[in-house]
């Protein structure tokens, strides 16, 4: 392993550094949720199809997932501060482009750029924290990081509703992207002034071919799920998806060839033979399969079927997000004593929450925003119980020497799961809604969420029995 040389750090200044880099992570987290609230307004103004709306979310996640490992390595090669500043600048410019987009396809391309630049920015946050907080303050620093990460969801929903409702300067939904620009400028100025330059890691190399092939494979697998129903699931759609399977298989062969040639493949191939870790990644995939897709479906149902205004729709999610944060704080301690059983209990609580949502939609003709907020809190608490200790549980079997590679594979899997869920469950929801039954679309989506969570719990249980 390459070692980072310890460097003296001003103990007072490092907290300002923490604030700076965590602000960028917060901006990234907010952006993942702020778009959901604005999507119905966005779709109407751009005359975007359901598939284009799903792609606005999915392409951002696919770009981030395929480039996040490369972003981390670029930080090792060129210095974390340099790559962090470049990532924030690129993210801000891509956000500006998103806000200026005049069509669905243009917004999709701009979101791809946004996801790619986020992959430069985000890996440097943890790298900086690992360097600056190697003493007793480490737990406090990472505790702050976790709380900010959790609050980003609540802030995203609330800010999205406020900006769309206020319609500042007639910008409407575009303000949810423009808001990143001034914050990005402030973060860049602060980073250039106070964030230290981390020593480079000698010998770090990129795997550009691997990143390109992985991106192409994921696009071929997930893209048809977005647009398949618009072309009536023609033979071409299935051929493209089959091509995606072939490309992913070729990606694994390519990674082995790179490793044999003495290069640094995108993934640690030894981890593919680690059965407990791979079972954990399957659980991770299905957990996140029902993550962002859930928020997309609930947002569309509330605004399109129940005609709840954007601000109220955003406020509905705030109690869920706060409950999520509370559960996250509790679950870490409980997981240390009870292991993966806590995660399985969280999955069960999510199932109860989904049942409550489906029952509310079936029994109440026009459920109020307050009633929906109360029901959603059950799901949010269950989700918090799972998400906080999930990474620790999955990575617990990985050898210390492979911890970085395992974390990269974990992060990539989460975003692939999110993107696949938005494409698959979102596509089913929009197809049934278009047939004239929004409530049936919600019920089917809830059933798919439930199935995904059951599969997640089954693999977590398998991990627990094998432990």
Beta strands, then each sheet from edge to edge (+ up, - down):
end
